[in-house]
């Protein structure tokens, strides 16, 4: 019984993943979450701040 449920879920997700509309929605969600993660992680935040500081010093 558990195998039937897992296979049904896999087939359903596979059908959704081949739809271009669903893929676009997932791409936008992934891009949004990616920008949020970059802002939250301290290491990447320091890299961004260094680049902004260097850009401001050049101007």
C-alpha positions in Angstrom: 0.0 0.0 0.0 2.8 2.5 0.9 4.4 1.8 -2.5 1.2 2.6 -4.3 1.0 6.0 -2.6 4.6 6.8 -3.3 4.3 5.8 -7.0 1.1 7.9 -7.3 2.8 10.9 -5.8 5.8 10.5 -8.1 3.6 10.3 -11.2 1.6 13.3 -10.1 4.7 15.4 -9.5 6.3 14.2 -12.7 3.2 15.4 -14.6 3.4 18.8 -12.9 7.1 19.1 -13.5 6.6 18.8 -17.3 4.2 21.7 -17.4 5.9 24.9 -18.5 3.6 27.0 -16.3 4.5 25.1 -13.2 8.2 25.3 -14.1 8.0 29.1 -14.5 6.2 29.4 -11.1 8.9 27.2 -9.5 11.6 29.2 -11.1 10.2 32.5 -9.7 9.8 31.0 -6.3 13.4 29.6 -6.4 14.8 33.0 -7.5 12.9 34.8 -4.7 14.1 32.3 -2.1 17.6 32.5 -3.4 17.8 36.2 -2.9 16.4 35.8 0.6 18.9 33.2 1.5 21.8 35.3 0.2 20.7 38.2 2.4 20.4 36.0 5.5 23.7 34.1 5.3 26.3 36.3 7.0 29.2 35.2 4.7 27.4 36.2 1.5 26.2 39.4 3.2 29.9 40.4 3.9 30.8 39.7 0.3 28.0 41.9 -1.0 28.9 44.7 1.5 32.6 44.6 0.4 31.5 44.9 -3.3 29.2 47.8 -2.5 32.0 49.5 -0.5 34.5 49.0 -3.4 32.0 50.4 -5.9 31.3 53.4 -3.7 35.1 54.1 -3.3 35.6 54.0 -7.0 33.0 56.7 -7.6 
